[in-house]
Amino acid sequence: MQFKKDEEKLLKFLKFSPPVFTIFFSFLVIALIYIVNTYSFQQEIKKLRIDFINTNKNMVKNEVERVHSFITHQKAQTQTLLQQNIKENVNIAHNIIKQIYKQNKHLGEDVVKQLVKETLRDIRFNDGIGYFFILSHNTKMILHPIMPKLEDQSVSKIKDTNNKYLFQHMCDLMRTTNESYFQWYWYKPNNPNQEEKKVGFLKNIPELNWYIGSGYYMDDFEKNIQKNLFEYTPTIHFGNQGFIFIIGYNGVVLSHPNHALIGRNLYNIKDKHGKHFVQDMIKLAKNGEGFITHYAPGFSNNKESHKTSFVKGVNDWDFFIAAGYYDDELNEKIAQKKAILDEANDEYIFNLLVISVTITLILTAIAIYISKIVQNRFFKYKNKIAKEIKKNQEKDVLLAQQSKMAAMGEMIGNIAHQWRQPLSTITTAASGISLKHEFNDLNDKDFVNFTRIIDENARYLSETIDDFKEFFNPNKVKVQFDIEDAINRTLNIVSAQFTSHKIHIIKNIENRNIYCLENEIMQIIINILNNARDALDDNNIKNKLIFIDVYTTQKSLHIDITDNALGINEDIIERIFEPYFTTKFKSKGIGIGLYMCYEIITKHLKGHIHVENVEFEHESSIYKGAKFSISIPLKEIEQKD
């Protein structure tokens, strides 16, 4: 009787324990998942906050330091730059006089002199402040547009503010030289009670017994440098919302991307907590540099947000440079992370509940039906099955992880190889803009050219990601395009690199419309050109040449790319299309570029690529180098009806 009771208890246990345990463990797993996810979320947020603060602090500080270094350099070079500026303008005027003399000397010296005076009288430079004066060898003022009453009079007795005979000193100095710098102190026209340092340059005109000269006040030149700085800094952008702004120690905004703020005095402005943050910035800047937190309107809206700014003072010029970042971006990232976590938790809970209910119903039915016949075997088979399931799951996870990591590694390697050169081009172009600007040599044409190069390379970086994402997708879309246009655009992308390396590319292209994957053709050409460029640099070739020849035969399109980099070592020439085979340092590549060319040409285009060392003649000189020959069947690149 007792045995039967025990048996009934056992049977009841077998019937009801599976669903009960299933429900219990389901809720336990749900709780554990929630706790683990919440803990992971808190750790991610902590790390995200630290990384965000450190990254943005370093970013804004580096940007401010860069502008401050530029200002320091400009200040140190002020007199040198001013002397160069004046000399350039005097040389221009000198050339004008020589041309007038050359073209009109047959009319007589008096006519030539009158033409020179009429021509130079109204010429102004440096925002209309700079002008030219002409002094005769015997200290007679020939031309002075600002003080015409001095013209045709002796100025040998005129003294500067240091009681020195100014023009007599100039003539004495020029008797032993053909041109010379000089400096003196003079009263400014708009402030006759204040003397300022003036820098000048004088050049001899022996044909007319004249000296042509010009002078410029140092403080006017410094103000011009500051003006250029204030116009330049609003164009500096970094991160998502980063920008540079400059405020004077009197609180007046001198430079800001929001032009409505320029000229506005913010000295007494308060944030929403009543903090005079501009005054705090001025105090911090006067003592050097540092970070400050405050609330400020967002750049794209008027809502005040928490902001951290780095300020650095320029005490000689009574203003500070600053840049900051908003915490809005961090809060948005935290909100996005939390939304992802909530969605994941909801999905886990829902799936577990569905699974729990399903398993409970199934196990209950099975337990009732087979409790009498499988109770002795149940635990044995359950343990065995559980072990097999666990073993298979571990194996599946391992295989999936290996496959995922292999694919990810290859993708990252390819992207890194493709990105390296465009990023270098962007850096080179940006440095070119900065360098030309620092030396006042940046003109509109240069600016447009450099920004075009940066834009094209940036778009190419984006297109590279899309191209690699779809690279092994058989549904890539072919397009109709001109092969010459594709090659020209490819060369435009890499032009900065090859120009900086003094590499001359010679094209001989038979244009043809083809129907193909355009990005892959460009990728092939770029990879081969990059290898040629590296070989030319490594072998220290002086006259660096690359030839691109495109022509068609009856059945194929041919692209030949030849360099004069002395060729490829015969011991390795057969291996250069192998994956990860490279003779370069890791900083120049991982040996995947030519392999990708081989894969694209042979598998996607059903073509052939071959490399050989050749000798050839160009402009009566004999060269040796590597020749990459690509042939693509026309049937693969012609659009079908």
C-alpha positions as CSV (number, residue, x, y, z in Angstrom):
1,M,0.0,0.0,0.0
2,Q,2.8,2.3,0.9
3,F,4.6,1.3,-2.3
4,K,1.5,2.3,-4.3
5,K,1.3,5.6,-2.6
6,D,5.0,6.1,-3.3
7,E,4.4,5.1,-6.9
8,E,1.4,7.5,-7.1
9,K,3.6,10.2,-5.7
10,L,6.3,9.3,-8.2
11,L,3.9,9.3,-11.0
12,K,2.4,12.7,-9.9
13,F,5.9,13.9,-9.6
14,L,6.7,12.8,-13.1
15,K,3.5,14.3,-14.4
16,F,3.6,17.7,-12.7
17,S,7.3,18.3,-12.0
18,P,8.3,19.0,-15.6
19,P,5.8,21.9,-16.1
20,V,6.5,23.3,-12.6
21,F,10.2,23.2,-13.0
22,T,9.9,24.6,-16.5
23,I,7.9,27.6,-15.2
24,F,10.2,28.1,-12.3
25,F,13.4,28.0,-14.3
26,S,11.8,30.2,-17.0
27,F,11.2,32.9,-14.5
28,L,14.6,32.4,-13.0
29,V,16.2,32.7,-16.4
30,I,14.2,35.8,-17.1
31,A,15.3,37.4,-13.8
32,L,19.0,36.5,-14.5
33,I,18.9,37.8,-18.0
34,Y,17.3,41.1,-16.8
35,I,20.0,41.4,-14.1
36,V,22.9,40.6,-16.4
37,N,21.7,42.9,-19.1
38,T,21.1,45.7,-16.7
39,Y,24.6,45.3,-15.2
40,S,26.1,45.1,-18.6
41,F,24.2,48.2,-19.6
42,Q,25.5,50.1,-16.5
43,Q,29.1,49.1,-17.3
44,E,28.7,50.1,-21.0
45,I,27.2,53.5,-20.0
46,K,30.1,54.0,-17.5
47,K,32.7,53.2,-20.2
48,L,30.8,55.2,-22.8
49,R,30.7,58.3,-20.5
50,I,34.4,58.0,-19.7
51,D,35.4,57.5,-23.4
52,F,33.1,60.3,-24.5
53,I,34.5,62.8,-22.0
54,N,38.1,61.9,-22.6
55,T,37.7,61.8,-26.4
56,N,35.9,65.1,-26.6
57,K,38.2,66.9,-24.1
58,N,41.2,65.8,-26.1
59,M,39.5,66.8,-29.4
60,V,38.5,70.4,-28.3
61,K,41.8,71.0,-26.6
62,N,43.8,69.8,-29.6
63,E,41.7,72.1,-31.9
64,V,42.2,75.1,-29.6
65,E,45.9,74.4,-29.3
66,R,46.3,74.1,-33.0
67,V,44.7,77.6,-33.6
68,H,46.8,79.0,-30.7
69,S,50.0,77.6,-32.2
70,F,49.1,79.2,-35.5
71,I,48.5,82.6,-33.8
72,T,51.8,82.3,-32.0
73,H,53.6,81.5,-35.2
74,Q,51.9,84.5,-37.0
75,K,52.8,86.8,-34.2
76,A,56.4,85.7,-34.2
77,Q,56.6,86.2,-38.0
78,T,54.7,89.5,-38.1
79,Q,57.7,91.7,-39.1
80,T,59.0,89.1,-41.5
81,L,55.6,88.7,-43.1
82,L,55.1,92.5,-43.3
83,Q,58.6,92.9,-44.9
84,Q,57.8,90.3,-47.4
85,N,54.4,91.9,-48.1
86,I,55.9,95.3,-48.7
87,K,58.7,94.0,-50.8
88,E,56.4,92.1,-53.0
89,N,54.2,95.1,-53.6
90,V,57.2,97.4,-54.2
91,N,58.6,94.9,-56.7
92,I,55.3,94.9,-58.5
93,A,55.4,98.7,-58.7
94,H,59.0,98.6,-59.8
95,N,58.1,96.2,-62.7
96,I,55.3,98.5,-63.7
97,I,57.7,101.5,-63.9
98,K,60.2,99.4,-65.9
99,Q,57.5,98.5,-68.4
100,I,56.3,102.1,-68.7
101,Y,59.9,103.2,-69.3
102,K,60.6,100.5,-71.8
103,Q,57.4,101.2,-73.8
104,N,57.6,105.0,-73.7
105,K,61.3,106.1,-73.3
106,H,61.2,107.2,-77.0
107,L,58.8,110.0,-75.9
108,G,61.3,111.5,-73.5
109,E,62.1,111.3,-69.8
110,D,59.5,113.9,-68.8
111,V,56.6,112.0,-70.4
112,V,57.8,108.7,-68.8
113,K,57.9,110.3,-65.4
114,Q,54.5,111.8,-65.7
115,L,53.0,108.4,-66.9
116,V,54.6,106.7,-63.9
117,K,53.2,109.2,-61.4
118,E,49.7,109.0,-62.9
119,T,49.8,105.2,-62.9
120,L,51.0,104.7,-59.3
121,R,49.1,107.5,-57.7
122,D,45.8,105.7,-57.2
123,I,47.2,102.2,-56.6
124,R,46.4,100.8,-53.2
125,F,47.0,97.5,-51.5
126,N,46.3,95.8,-48.1
127,D,42.7,96.8,-47.9
128,G,43.3,100.2,-49.3
129,I,45.8,101.3,-46.7
130,G,49.1,100.6,-48.5
131,Y,50.4,103.1,-51.1
132,F,53.6,103.9,-53.0
133,F,55.8,107.0,-52.8
134,I,58.7,108.1,-55.1
135,L,61.8,109.9,-53.9
136,S,64.5,111.3,-56.2
137,H,68.2,110.6,-55.6
138,N,68.6,114.2,-54.4
139,T,65.9,113.9,-51.7
140,K,63.1,115.5,-53.7
141,M,59.6,114.0,-53.2
142,I,58.3,113.0,-56.6
143,L,55.1,111.2,-55.6
144,H,53.2,111.0,-52.2
145,P,49.5,110.2,-52.7
146,I,48.7,110.8,-49.0
147,M,50.5,114.1,-48.7
148,P,50.6,115.6,-52.2
149,K,51.7,118.9,-50.9
150,L,55.2,117.4,-50.4
151,E,55.5,116.6,-54.1
152,D,58.2,118.5,-56.2
153,Q,59.7,119.7,-52.9
154,S,62.9,118.8,-51.1
155,V,62.1,116.7,-48.0
156,S,65.7,116.4,-46.7
157,K,64.8,118.3,-43.6
158,I,61.7,116.3,-42.6
159,K,62.3,114.5,-39.3
160,D,60.5,111.5,-37.8
161,T,59.4,111.3,-34.2
162,N,62.9,110.3,-33.1
163,N,64.2,113.6,-34.5
164,K,66.0,111.8,-37.4
165,Y,66.1,113.2,-40.9
166,L,63.8,110.5,-42.4
167,F,64.1,110.9,-46.1
168,Q,67.7,112.1,-46.1
169,H,68.5,108.9,-44.1
170,M,66.7,106.9,-46.8
171,C,68.7,108.4,-49.6
172,D,72.0,108.0,-47.7
173,L,71.2,104.3,-47.1
174,M,70.4,103.7,-50.8
175,R,73.7,105.2,-52.1
176,T,75.4,101.9,-51.2
177,T,72.7,99.4,-52.1
178,N,70.1,98.8,-54.8
179,E,67.3,98.0,-52.4
180,S,66.8,98.0,-48.6
181,Y,64.4,97.6,-45.7
182,F,64.1,100.4,-43.1
183,Q,61.9,101.3,-40.2
184,W,60.9,104.5,-38.4
185,Y,58.2,105.9,-36.1
186,W,55.5,108.2,-37.4
187,Y,52.1,109.6,-36.4
188,K,49.1,107.8,-37.8
189,P,46.8,109.9,-40.0
190,N,43.7,109.1,-37.9
191,N,45.6,109.7,-34.6
192,P,48.1,112.5,-34.9
193,N,49.0,112.3,-31.1
194,Q,50.1,108.6,-31.2
195,E,53.3,107.5,-32.9
196,E,53.5,103.9,-34.3
197,K,56.3,101.8,-35.7
198,K,56.4,101.7,-39.5
199,V,58.3,99.2,-41.7
200,G,59.3,100.2,-45.2
201,F,61.1,99.0,-48.3
202,L,62.9,101.1,-50.9
203,K,64.2,100.1,-54.4
204,N,66.4,102.0,-56.9
205,I,65.1,103.1,-60.3
206,P,68.5,104.0,-62.0
207,E,66.9,104.9,-65.3
208,L,65.0,107.8,-63.7
209,N,67.3,108.6,-60.7
210,W,64.4,107.7,-58.4
211,Y,63.6,105.4,-55.5
212,I,60.2,103.7,-55.3
213,G,59.1,102.8,-51.8
214,S,56.3,101.9,-49.5
215,G,55.7,101.7,-45.7
216,Y,53.1,100.1,-43.5
217,Y,52.3,100.4,-39.8
218,M,53.0,97.3,-37.7
219,D,49.8,97.5,-35.7
220,D,47.7,97.8,-38.9
221,F,49.4,94.6,-40.2
222,E,48.7,92.8,-36.9
223,K,45.0,93.9,-37.1
224,N,44.9,92.5,-40.6
225,I,46.3,89.2,-39.3
226,Q,43.7,89.2,-36.6
227,K,40.9,90.0,-39.1
228,N,42.0,87.0,-41.3
229,L,42.1,84.8,-38.2
230,F,38.6,85.9,-37.2
231,E,37.3,85.1,-40.7
232,Y,39.1,81.7,-40.8
233,T,38.2,80.2,-37.5
234,P,34.4,79.9,-38.1
235,T,35.2,77.6,-41.0
236,I,36.8,75.1,-38.6
237,H,34.4,72.3,-37.7
238,F,35.1,69.0,-36.0
239,G,33.1,66.1,-34.5
240,N,29.3,66.5,-34.7
241,Q,28.9,70.0,-33.4
242,G,32.4,71.2,-32.7
243,F,33.6,74.7,-33.7
244,I,36.1,77.4,-32.6
245,F,35.0,80.8,-31.2
246,I,37.0,83.8,-30.0
247,I,35.9,86.3,-27.4
248,G,37.7,89.5,-26.3
249,Y,38.6,90.1,-22.7
250,N,35.9,92.8,-22.8
251,G,33.3,90.2,-23.6
252,V,32.8,91.1,-27.2
253,V,32.4,88.1,-29.6
254,L,35.1,88.5,-32.2
255,S,34.6,85.2,-34.2
256,H,31.8,82.7,-34.2
257,P,30.1,80.4,-36.7
258,N,26.8,82.1,-35.7
259,H,27.3,85.4,-37.4
260,A,24.5,87.0,-35.4
261,L,26.7,86.8,-32.3
262,I,29.7,88.6,-33.8
263,G,30.1,92.0,-32.2
264,R,27.7,91.2,-29.3
265,N,29.0,91.8,-25.8
266,L,28.4,88.7,-23.6
267,Y,30.3,89.8,-20.6
268,N,27.2,90.0,-18.3
269,I,25.3,87.1,-19.9
270,K,24.2,84.3,-17.5
271,D,23.3,80.7,-18.1
272,K,20.1,79.2,-16.7
273,H,21.7,78.7,-13.3
274,G,22.8,82.3,-13.1
275,K,26.4,81.6,-13.9
276,H,28.5,84.4,-15.6
277,F,30.3,81.8,-17.7
278,V,31.9,84.3,-20.1
279,Q,33.5,86.2,-17.1
280,D,34.7,82.8,-15.8
281,M,36.2,82.0,-19.2
282,I,38.0,85.4,-19.3
283,K,39.4,84.9,-15.8
284,L,40.6,81.4,-16.7
285,A,42.1,82.5,-20.0
286,K,44.1,85.4,-18.4
287,N,45.7,82.8,-16.2
288,G,46.6,80.5,-19.1
289,E,44.1,77.8,-20.1
290,G,41.7,75.2,-18.8
291,F,38.3,73.5,-19.0
292,I,35.0,75.0,-17.8
293,T,31.5,73.6,-17.6
294,H,28.4,75.7,-18.2
295,Y,25.0,75.8,-20.0
296,A,24.8,77.3,-23.4
297,P,22.3,77.4,-26.3
298,G,22.9,74.6,-28.9
299,F,24.3,75.6,-32.2
300,S,21.2,74.5,-34.1
301,N,18.5,75.5,-31.5
302,N,18.0,77.9,-28.6
303,K,17.6,75.3,-25.9
304,E,20.3,75.5,-23.3
305,S,22.4,72.3,-22.9
306,H,25.2,71.3,-20.6
307,K,28.5,72.1,-22.3
308,T,32.2,71.7,-21.5
309,S,34.6,74.2,-23.1
310,F,38.4,74.5,-23.3
311,V,39.7,78.1,-23.3
312,K,43.2,79.4,-23.9
313,G,44.2,83.1,-23.6
314,V,46.1,85.2,-26.1
315,N,47.0,88.0,-23.6
316,D,49.0,90.1,-26.1
317,W,45.9,90.6,-28.2
318,D,43.4,90.6,-25.3
319,F,41.2,87.7,-26.4
320,F,40.8,84.0,-25.8
321,I,40.2,81.0,-28.1
322,A,37.7,78.4,-27.1
323,A,35.9,75.3,-28.3
324,G,33.5,73.0,-26.5
325,Y,31.2,70.0,-26.8
326,Y,27.7,69.3,-25.7
327,D,26.5,66.4,-23.5
328,D,23.4,66.1,-25.7
329,E,25.3,63.6,-27.9
330,L,26.2,61.5,-24.9
331,N,22.6,61.5,-23.6
332,E,21.3,60.5,-27.0
333,K,23.8,57.6,-27.1
334,I,22.7,56.5,-23.6
335,A,19.1,56.7,-24.6
336,Q,19.8,54.6,-27.7
337,K,21.6,52.0,-25.6
338,K,18.7,51.8,-23.1
339,A,16.2,51.5,-25.9
340,I,18.2,48.6,-27.4
341,L,18.4,47.0,-23.9
342,D,14.7,47.4,-23.3
343,E,13.9,45.9,-26.7
344,A,16.2,43.0,-26.1
345,N,14.8,42.3,-22.6
346,D,11.2,42.4,-23.9
347,E,12.2,40.1,-26.7
348,Y,13.9,37.7,-24.3
349,I,11.0,37.7,-21.9
350,F,8.4,37.2,-24.6
351,N,10.3,34.4,-26.3
352,L,10.9,32.6,-23.0
353,L,7.3,32.9,-22.0
354,V,6.2,31.4,-25.3
355,I,8.7,28.7,-25.0
356,S,7.8,28.0,-21.4
357,V,4.1,27.7,-22.1
358,T,4.7,25.5,-25.1
359,I,7.1,23.2,-23.3
360,T,4.8,23.1,-20.3
361,L,1.8,21.9,-22.3
362,I,3.9,19.4,-24.2
363,L,5.6,18.0,-21.2
364,T,2.4,17.7,-19.3
365,A,0.7,15.7,-22.1
366,I,3.7,13.5,-22.6
367,A,4.2,12.9,-18.8
368,I,0.6,11.8,-18.4
369,Y,0.8,9.5,-21.3
370,I,4.1,7.8,-20.7
371,S,4.6,8.1,-17.0
372,K,3.9,4.4,-16.4
373,I,6.2,3.1,-19.1
374,V,9.2,5.4,-19.2
375,Q,9.7,6.4,-15.6
376,N,12.7,4.1,-15.2
377,R,14.3,5.4,-18.4
378,F,13.3,9.0,-18.3
379,F,16.2,10.4,-16.4
380,K,18.7,8.2,-18.3
381,Y,17.6,9.4,-21.7
382,K,17.0,13.0,-20.5
383,N,20.6,13.3,-19.3
384,K,22.0,11.7,-22.5
385,I,19.9,14.0,-24.7
386,A,20.8,17.0,-22.7
387,K,24.5,16.3,-23.1
388,E,24.2,15.8,-26.8
389,I,22.2,19.0,-27.2
390,K,24.7,20.9,-25.2
391,K,27.6,19.4,-27.2
392,N,25.9,20.2,-30.5
393,Q,25.1,23.8,-29.4
394,E,28.7,24.4,-28.4
395,K,29.9,23.0,-31.7
396,D,27.4,25.2,-33.6
397,V,28.4,28.3,-31.6
398,L,32.1,27.6,-32.2
399,L,31.7,27.1,-36.0
400,A,29.5,30.2,-36.3
401,Q,32.0,32.3,-34.3
402,Q,34.9,31.1,-36.4
403,S,33.1,31.9,-39.6
404,K,32.0,35.3,-38.4
405,M,35.5,36.2,-37.2
406,A,37.1,35.0,-40.5
407,A,34.7,37.1,-42.6
408,M,35.0,40.1,-40.3
409,G,38.8,39.9,-40.4
410,E,38.9,39.7,-44.2
411,M,36.5,42.6,-44.5
412,I,38.4,44.8,-42.0
413,G,41.6,44.0,-43.8
414,N,40.2,45.0,-47.2
415,I,38.6,48.2,-45.9
416,A,41.8,49.2,-44.1
417,H,43.9,48.7,-47.2
418,Q,41.4,50.7,-49.4
419,W,41.0,53.4,-46.8
420,R,44.7,54.1,-46.1
421,Q,45.6,56.0,-49.2
422,P,42.4,58.2,-49.5
423,L,42.9,59.2,-45.8
424,S,46.5,60.1,-46.6
425,T,45.2,62.2,-49.5
426,I,42.7,64.0,-47.3
427,T,45.4,64.7,-44.7
428,T,47.8,66.0,-47.4
429,A,45.1,68.3,-48.9
430,A,44.1,69.6,-45.5
431,S,47.8,70.2,-44.6
432,G,48.2,72.0,-48.0
433,I,45.3,74.3,-47.2
434,S,46.7,75.1,-43.8
435,L,50.3,75.6,-45.0
436,K,49.3,77.9,-47.9
437,H,47.0,79.8,-45.6
438,E,49.8,80.3,-43.0
439,F,52.0,81.8,-45.7
440,N,49.2,83.9,-47.2
441,D,49.5,81.9,-50.4
442,L,46.0,80.4,-50.4
443,N,44.0,81.6,-53.4
444,D,40.5,80.6,-54.4
445,K,41.7,78.2,-57.1
446,D,43.9,76.3,-54.6
447,F,41.1,76.3,-52.0
448,V,38.5,74.9,-54.4
449,N,41.0,72.3,-55.7
450,F,42.0,71.1,-52.2
451,T,38.4,70.9,-51.0
452,R,37.4,69.1,-54.2
453,I,40.1,66.5,-53.5
454,I,39.0,66.1,-49.9
455,D,35.3,65.8,-50.9
456,E,36.1,63.2,-53.6
457,N,38.2,61.1,-51.3
458,A,35.7,61.3,-48.5
459,R,32.9,60.2,-50.9
460,Y,35.2,57.4,-52.2
461,L,35.7,56.2,-48.5
462,S,31.9,56.0,-48.2
463,E,31.6,54.2,-51.5
464,T,34.3,51.8,-50.5
465,I,32.3,50.6,-47.5
466,D,29.2,50.1,-49.7
467,D,31.3,48.3,-52.4
468,F,32.9,45.9,-49.9
469,K,29.5,45.3,-48.2
470,E,28.1,44.1,-51.5
471,F,31.4,42.7,-52.9
472,F,30.5,39.0,-52.8
473,N,26.8,39.7,-53.5
474,P,26.0,38.2,-57.0
475,N,23.2,40.9,-57.4
476,K,25.6,43.8,-57.9
477,V,24.2,46.3,-60.4
478,K,26.2,47.0,-63.6
479,V,26.1,50.4,-65.2
480,Q,27.1,51.9,-68.5
481,F,30.1,54.2,-68.4
482,D,33.1,55.6,-70.3
483,I,36.3,53.8,-69.5
484,E,38.3,57.1,-70.0
485,D,36.0,59.0,-67.7
486,A,36.4,56.3,-65.0
487,I,40.2,56.4,-65.3
488,N,40.2,60.2,-65.1
489,R,38.1,60.2,-62.0
490,T,40.3,57.5,-60.5
491,L,43.3,59.7,-61.2
492,N,41.6,62.7,-59.7
493,I,41.1,60.7,-56.4
494,V,44.8,59.9,-56.1
495,S,46.1,63.1,-57.8
496,A,47.4,64.6,-54.5
497,Q,49.4,61.5,-53.6
498,F,51.1,61.3,-57.0
499,T,51.7,65.0,-57.3
500,S,53.3,65.1,-53.9
501,H,55.5,62.2,-54.9
502,K,56.4,63.9,-58.2
503,I,55.0,61.1,-60.3
504,H,54.1,61.8,-63.8
505,I,51.2,59.7,-65.3
506,I,51.1,59.4,-69.1
507,K,47.7,58.3,-70.6
508,N,47.0,56.8,-73.9
509,I,43.3,55.8,-73.8
510,E,41.1,54.6,-76.5
511,N,37.7,55.6,-75.1
512,R,34.9,53.1,-75.1
513,N,31.5,52.7,-73.4
514,I,31.4,49.5,-71.3
515,Y,28.7,47.9,-69.1
516,C,30.3,46.8,-65.9
517,L,30.8,47.3,-62.2
518,E,32.5,50.7,-62.4
519,N,33.8,50.8,-58.8
520,E,35.6,47.5,-59.3
521,I,37.4,48.9,-62.4
522,M,38.5,51.9,-60.4
523,Q,39.5,49.7,-57.5
524,I,41.8,47.6,-59.8
525,I,43.5,50.7,-61.2
526,I,44.0,52.3,-57.8
527,N,45.6,49.2,-56.4
528,I,48.0,48.8,-59.3
529,L,48.8,52.6,-59.2
530,N,49.5,52.4,-55.5
531,N,51.9,49.5,-55.9
532,A,53.7,51.4,-58.7
533,R,53.9,54.5,-56.6
534,D,55.4,52.6,-53.6
535,A,57.9,50.9,-55.9
536,L,59.0,54.2,-57.4
537,D,59.6,55.7,-53.9
538,D,61.3,52.6,-52.5
539,N,63.8,52.5,-55.5
540,N,64.5,56.3,-55.3
541,I,63.6,56.8,-59.0
542,K,64.3,60.4,-59.9
543,N,62.1,60.8,-63.1
544,K,59.0,58.8,-61.9
545,L,56.8,57.7,-64.7
546,I,53.6,55.6,-65.0
547,F,52.0,54.8,-68.3
548,I,48.3,53.9,-68.7
549,D,47.3,52.4,-72.1
550,V,43.8,51.4,-72.9
551,Y,42.9,49.8,-76.3
552,T,40.6,47.1,-77.7
553,T,41.1,44.2,-80.0
554,Q,38.5,42.1,-81.7
555,K,37.4,40.2,-78.6
556,S,38.9,42.0,-75.6
557,L,39.4,45.3,-73.8
558,H,43.0,45.7,-72.7
559,I,44.4,47.9,-69.9
560,D,48.2,48.1,-69.5
561,I,49.8,49.9,-66.6
562,T,53.6,50.3,-66.8
563,D,56.1,52.0,-64.5
564,N,59.8,52.7,-64.5
565,A,60.5,51.4,-61.0
566,L,63.2,48.8,-62.2
567,G,60.8,45.9,-62.1
568,I,59.9,43.1,-59.7
569,N,62.3,40.6,-58.3
570,E,62.1,37.5,-60.5
571,D,62.1,35.3,-57.4
572,I,58.7,36.6,-56.2
573,I,57.0,37.9,-59.4
574,E,54.9,34.7,-59.7
575,R,53.6,35.1,-56.1
576,I,52.4,38.7,-56.1
577,F,48.8,37.8,-56.7
578,E,48.7,35.5,-53.7
579,P,46.6,36.7,-50.7
580,Y,48.7,38.4,-47.9
581,F,51.9,38.1,-49.9
582,T,53.8,41.4,-49.6
583,T,57.3,42.7,-49.5
584,K,56.3,46.0,-47.9
585,F,56.3,47.0,-44.3
586,K,52.9,46.6,-42.6
587,S,52.4,50.3,-42.6
588,K,52.1,50.2,-46.4
589,G,49.9,47.2,-46.8
590,I,49.0,43.6,-45.9
591,G,49.3,42.0,-49.3
592,I,45.6,42.0,-50.2
593,G,45.5,44.7,-52.9
594,L,46.8,42.7,-55.9
595,Y,45.0,39.6,-54.7
596,M,41.7,41.6,-54.8
597,C,42.5,42.8,-58.3
598,Y,43.1,39.2,-59.3
599,E,39.8,38.1,-57.7
600,I,37.8,40.8,-59.4
601,I,39.3,40.4,-62.9
602,T,39.2,36.6,-63.0
603,K,35.9,35.9,-61.1
604,H,33.7,38.9,-61.7
605,L,34.9,40.0,-65.1
606,K,36.0,36.6,-66.4
607,G,39.3,38.2,-67.6
608,H,43.0,37.8,-67.1
609,I,45.8,39.8,-65.4
610,H,49.5,39.2,-66.0
611,V,52.6,41.0,-64.8
612,E,56.1,41.0,-66.4
613,N,59.3,43.0,-66.3
614,V,59.9,45.1,-69.4
615,E,62.4,47.5,-70.9
616,F,61.0,50.4,-73.0
617,E,62.0,53.7,-74.5
618,H,60.4,57.1,-73.7
619,E,61.7,60.4,-75.0
620,S,65.0,58.9,-76.1
621,S,65.6,57.3,-72.7
622,I,65.6,53.6,-71.9
623,Y,63.7,52.5,-68.8
624,K,63.0,49.3,-66.9
625,G,59.9,48.5,-64.9
626,A,56.9,46.3,-64.3
627,K,54.0,46.0,-66.7
628,F,50.5,44.9,-65.5
629,S,48.4,43.7,-68.5
630,I,44.7,43.3,-68.0
631,S,42.4,41.8,-70.6
632,I,38.6,41.6,-70.3
633,P,36.4,39.8,-72.8
634,L,34.1,42.3,-74.5
635,K,31.2,39.9,-74.1
636,E,31.5,40.4,-70.3
637,I,31.4,44.2,-70.5
638,E,28.9,44.9,-73.3
639,Q,25.3,45.5,-72.5
640,K,23.0,42.7,-73.6
641,D,19.8,43.6,-75.5
